[in-house]
Every structure is written in C-alpha cells, then in structure tokens.
Amino acid sequence: MNTQVVSLKEHIPHRSRALAQKDCGHIVIEDVEITFGKGVSASQAVKRTSLDIRPGEFVCILGPSGCGKSTLLNSIAGYVTPSSGTVTVDGNAVTGPGPDRGMVFQQYSLFPWKTIRDNIAFGPRVAGRSNVECSSIANTFLEMVGLSKFADKYPAELSGGMQQRVGIARALANYPSVLLMDEPFGALDAQTRLMMQENLLSLWSEFGITVVFVTHDVDEAIFLADRVLVMSASPGSIIDDLHVTLQRPRSRPWRRAPSLWSSRRSVSSRSAPRASRPSNSRTGDPCFVPSSVSVWCVFPSPRAPRRSMA
Ligand SMILES: Nc1ncnc2c1ncn2[C@@H]1O[C@H](COP(=O)(O)OP(=O)(O)OP(=O)(O)O)[C@@H](O)[C@H]1O
C-alpha cells in the first residue's frame, strides 16, 4: 500500500454532516454479557463487560484464542445481540449492522464476482448514491490504498495483502465513524503485515476514525494502539486496560527501540495466564487493574496532533 495517503479534505462533502462537524465514533458498552445457546447447552462467551471507547481512539483487544474477542467485536458491529446489557455508538443503541460501523475480517470477504472497483463502491451504491458519486468514491479509495491500477481486476487476481487493502477501502467507503477489524492481518506474511500496520496508522490519522482491532499479537497491539484491552480466557472479560503512551507517528525503525521491548514485556506479563492473580472474593472474577496503575510511559512526549477533518 502507498505510504502516502490521499487527502480526504476534498471528499468531505461525502461524509455525513455530523461526522464532518463533531467527533463521532464514541462506543459505550454497558454491562454486556453474551451467552450462546440455551439451557444445558448454554455457553457464556463474554462475562459482564463495560467499556467506554472515545472518538478517534485506536483500541486493540488482545487475548487467548476462544476468549470472546470476536464475539465482543461482533456485538459492536451488530452481528451478535448481547444476552444482557447495551452497546451504543454515538448514543444510538446498536440493534444490527449499520453503515456507521465498517467491518474488516481476517478472510477478506470480498465479492468474488465483482471487480475491485465494484467491491469498494458496493456500500455507497446500497446507500443510494448516484453512479457518479460511487465512481468518485471508489476512485478515491482505490488511490488511497494504492490499487488504482487494479480497479478492473477481480479479487482472485490479487495477492492476500492487496485483497485486504480492498477490504479496508470497502469498509471506509461508507465513511463510517467506527472501523472494526477482526485479526485483519492474521493471514498475511510477516513483511506484508508490517506494511499493512503502518498504512493502517496513516489512514487512521487521516480519517480521525475510531478503530477497534482484535489481535493475538502483542507487538501488533503495542505498535497500533492507544489502548490495549486484555481479555481473560473463556468466558472472556476485560482484565486490563493499558494505555500506550508511546509517541506517534510510529514507523518501522521504531520497532527496534528498546522502549518497545519494555512495553512488550509489560503487556506480555499482563496478558499471560495468571492463575495466581488476585480475584474478587465475591464474584471470583480477576481483579481489574485501574488504568492509572496500568499506564506505562516510555516517551514522555504526547502523541502527534491529529489532522482535523473539519
Ligand atoms: N455463533 C456462535 N454460536 C455458539 N458459540 C459461539 C458462536 N460464536 C462464538 N462462539 C463461542 O464463543 C466463544 C468465544 O469465541 P470467539 O470467536 O469470540 O473467540 P476469540 O477470542 O475471537 O477466538 P479466536 O482468537 O480463536 O478467534 C468460543 O467458545 C466460541 O466457540
């Protein structure tokens, strides 16, 4: 993907008025519990969880396989309805999928019978935009992810990394306020994965969008996130909320900095299984470590200012 992303300023008219004028993408999860099945076959995937993700934050959810990361993400996407509790985005209760929340999956989930251009234009077309608008939006995002030359190809003709760039472009083409990503780079080779991470950060800083990103990979979480939410093993709950204060912008040389090693040790120790961790004597749940305790600060400088879309 091009490291140089195209400015979106000229395309702001496509964005909703609300998105252009004020901060959007505020996710609030209140007392959400998710259980699949009923009766003897009932299985709890997510224990009672509450979260407040602020507009424009980049949040990674980290945890062992099967702990409920995707299930929690899917409750924000509207694919899974919580058994109890509420999820709201910008004050609106989530009752199903919506264009305000873009989703990117590990398996690129593109329409194989549509060209790359038509895959990207799909959302705007469903939203009733004119052919001219769809074409303009598709061209913008094709350029943004460096795939203009492949506009008329089909997904099967592209590499995995290229297909995932289409997946991201397709999700962004609706100008969502929230981008939900479920291990989006898990199927890519190591080199492509690093490049995709860098370019995702470029797009994120350009858009000012809220990102919730599920991963197993501690390095990936630290490199990308403002906050790392660590989930316990199944049934999952958030047991740590770690604020990453490492300076931005972050790029490849930054990965070799000793500061990163100490952050990695810190997150790894918190995300490791912890049989001996103190628990709440009433519920038996692992104790939540307040974020003020969890903050580690490697560089004192604040993160680089975000460009305003307004
Ligand atoms: N639709 C479903 N019906 C029944 N059980 C489900 C469903 N979706 C998820 N589960 C169960 O919920 C639990 C959590 O699954 P989930 O996919 O959210 O975990 P995960 O942390 O994302 O795992 P991984 O990292 O391996 O993808 C698992 O026990 C899984 O079998």
The ligand as an ORCA input file, in Angstrom:
! r2SCAN-3c Opt
* xyz 0 1
  N     -22.306    -18.146     16.889
  C     -21.829    -18.853     17.921
  N     -22.538    -19.867     18.448
  C     -22.083    -20.560     19.502
  N     -20.892    -20.332     20.111
  C     -20.142    -19.346     19.612
  C     -20.551    -18.551     18.494
  N     -19.594    -17.647     18.233
  C     -18.619    -17.845     19.134
  N     -18.950    -18.874     19.957
  C     -18.153    -19.354     21.085
  O     -17.827    -18.245     21.890
  C     -16.512    -18.372     22.406
  C     -15.694    -17.171     22.021
  O     -15.483    -17.199     20.609
  P     -14.759    -16.015     19.853
  O     -14.707    -16.371     18.411
  O     -15.385    -14.738     20.216
  O     -13.296    -16.070     20.498
  P     -11.971    -15.344     20.028
  O     -11.315    -14.833     21.256
  O     -12.266    -14.350     18.974
  O     -11.155    -16.565     19.437
  P     -10.020    -16.602     18.306
  O      -8.942    -15.691     18.778
  O      -9.612    -18.027     18.276
  O     -10.650    -16.139     17.036
  C     -15.943    -19.670     21.852
  O     -16.125    -20.676     22.826
  C     -16.818    -19.948     20.649
  O     -16.951    -21.321     20.405
*
